[in-house]
Amino acid sequence: DFRALASDHFRSLFKVDKLASKKHTFNNMIESDGVSACVHFTCPKKTPGDPTGKESRDFSGERIIAIDPGRVNIVYAEEKLADGSFKSYKLTRGQYYEACGMKRRNRKTAKWEETITEEKLVYSQRSPKTTDPEQFDEFLEDY
């Protein structure tokens, strides 16, 4: 099984042990954006009762929510309830834009831009992004 031998496979391809200190262990995960790489390591947290930090933590009394960020759904989350069922939460881009007022502002901007069509025509004739002083002077005359 590949998962059982994942650590061996990673170590045969990458020298990850040289990157880690003695207290960190490789997490079998390497992320890349095509330019840089991020190698993930874990470090056991020390608890007051266990100085080695290897004691497992009991999550039974805590609320755990798994979150998946995305493009269409900005946040999609699942929560496991006490009865074993799951509750879903999601925030879509549309909900976000409506809640922050962006949709309303875009509608007002579009309505305002309809009233200034003549001015937009005048200013679109010449560009201020030029190295020619005469063209820039013509732009300033229109402005």
N, C-alpha and C positions, 0 to 999 in steps of 0.2 A: 504494500500500500504506500502511495507517494506521501501521504500526510504523515505517516509514521516515520518516514525517512527524510522528511522535509529539512530538518536541521543538517543532515549529512549532505543532501543535495546542495543546499546553499553554501556550505563550507567547501564543497568541492569546486564551486564556481567563483566564490568571492572570499577574500581573506578578511572576514568580518571580525575575527578574534583580535586582530591588531588594532581595531578601532575602539574596542571596549576596554573599560577598566576592569579590575578584578570583581567589583561589586555589581557590574552590569552584565546582563545576559542578552544575547541576540534574540529578537522577537520574530525571526523568520519573515520580515517584511522590509522591502525596499521600495520607496516611492520615487518616481522621476517625472519631471515635466518636459523631458527631452533635452534639457540643458544641464540641470543639476540633479543630484540624487540625495535622498534622505533615508538614512539607515536607522531603523527603529530598534531601541534597546529597552529592556525593562530593568527596574531596580526595585527589589522588594522593600516595602515600607515597614519600618520598625514600629511595633506596637509596644505599649508600656509593659505588658506582661511577657513579651518575647523579645529579648535583645538581638536575636539573629534576624528577625523580620520575616521568617519563613512560615509563620502561623497563618492559616487561611482565615479569611474574614467571613463572618456570618451576615448575609444580606437579608435575612428573613423579615426583619422589622423595618426595612427601608423601602422607599418607593424608587423603582427603577424604570426609566423611560429610555428607549432606544431612539435616536434621532438620525434621520437621513436627510442631509441638505441636497437640494437639486436646483434645476433651472426653472421648470414649470411650477413645481411645488417647492417654494423656498425652503420650507421645513415640513417634513413628514415624520411623525413620531408614533410609536406604539408603546402602550403601557400595559404591563401584565397586572391585572387586578387580583385581589385576594382570592376570589372564587375560581381563578384559573382562566377566566376570559380575558380578552384583549380589548383595549379602548384605543381608537385611532384619533390623532390630531393632525391637522394639516393647515398650512398657510400658503395659499396660492399667490402667484404674482398679482392677479387681478384683485384679490382681497387686500393685499398690501397696498397697491396703488390707490384703491378706493379709500382705505382707512387713513392713509397719510395725506389725502387730498390732491394727489397728482393728477388723477383723471379729471377732476373738476378744474384744476388749473390749466390743463392742456386744452380743455374745451373753451375756456375763457381766452386763452392765447390764440387759438385758431379763429375765434370770432373777431378778436382785435386785429389779427393779421389780414382779415378780409377788408378791414376799413383802411388799411395803409398800402393797398396794392400799387397806387401811383408812385408813392415814395419808394417802394421796393424796386420798381422799374428804373427809377432814376439812379439809385445807388448800385444797381446790378450792371449798369452800363460799363463802369470802370472799377478796377480793383485797387485798393490801397496797397496791395502786396506787389510792389514793383520796384525795380532798381532804376527805372528811368525817371528822372526828376520831372520831365515834362508831363508824363502820364500821371504822376502823383499830384502835380499842380492842377491838372484837369479834374482829378478826383476831388481835390479840395474845393474847386470852384462849384462843383455840384453839391458838395456837402454844405 
